[in-house]
Amino acid sequence: MWFLSKVIEGHQFEIYGPFKSADATMKFAHEHHGITSYRGAPEFDDGMDELLEVLKTQ
């Protein structure tokens, strides 16, 4: 699942989606908002996947 966030005036934002692919997300952004460049959010490991696996076995 892909989502698009748009920052407005530095502190407000709008979120669109979900989209099925990165291409669909970028196409929507360009067609509806005129966006021509894209920036991904950094990914990080918060440990939740491991915690969920442990909880499934209990």
C-alpha positions as a printed NumPy array, in Angstrom:
array([[  0.   ,   0.   ,   0.   ],
       [  1.199,   3.482,  -0.861],
       [  0.128,   6.834,   0.52 ],
       [  0.83 ,  10.41 ,  -0.514],
       [  1.221,  13.218,   1.995],
       [  1.198,  16.885,   1.068],
       [  2.592,  19.509,   3.454],
       [  0.703,  22.802,   3.524],
       [  2.252,  25.93 ,   5.027],
       [  4.886,  23.933,   6.904],
       [  2.631,  22.477,   9.586],
       [ -0.61 ,  21.226,   8.042],
       [ -0.793,  18.189,   5.811],
       [ -3.165,  16.155,   3.681],
       [ -2.936,  12.399,   3.104],
       [ -4.223,  10.605,   0.01 ],
       [ -4.465,   6.887,  -0.667],
       [ -4.101,   4.056,  -0.346],
       [ -2.715,   3.362,  -3.81 ],
       [ -1.751,  -0.06 ,  -5.127],
       [  1.658,   0.955,  -6.514],
       [  4.273,   3.677,  -6.469],
       [  3.44 ,   4.452, -10.11 ],
       [ -0.253,   4.984,  -9.302],
       [  0.702,   7.248,  -6.406],
       [  3.035,   9.362,  -8.541],
       [  0.498,   9.585, -11.372],
       [ -2.181,  10.841,  -8.949],
       [  0.255,  13.368,  -7.442],
       [  1.153,  14.726, -10.855],
       [ -2.389,  14.815, -12.259],
       [ -4.079,  16.315,  -9.181],
       [ -1.333,  18.454,  -7.65 ],
       [  1.197,  19.123, -10.424],
       [  3.954,  17.401,  -8.449],
       [  7.018,  16.588, -10.541],
       [  9.544,  15.461,  -7.903],
       [  9.141,  12.902,  -5.161],
       [ 10.807,  12.205,  -1.829],
       [ 10.455,   9.028,   0.182],
       [ 10.3  ,   8.901,   3.944],
       [ 13.174,   7.171,   5.711],
       [ 12.489,   3.621,   6.802],
       [ 13.326,   2.444,  10.276],
       [ 12.997,  -0.727,  12.291],
       [ 10.815,  -0.11 ,  15.317],
       [ 10.926,  -3.735,  16.469],
       [  7.181,  -4.214,  16.087],
       [  7.477,  -7.079,  13.57 ],
       [  9.503,  -9.133,  16.037],
       [  7.12 ,  -8.323,  18.881],
       [  4.102,  -9.401,  16.826],
       [  5.777, -12.705,  15.937],
       [  6.455, -13.423,  19.614],
       [  2.885, -12.591,  20.568],
       [  1.542, -14.976,  17.903],
       [  3.334, -17.901,  19.545],
       [  1.924, -17.253,  23.012]])
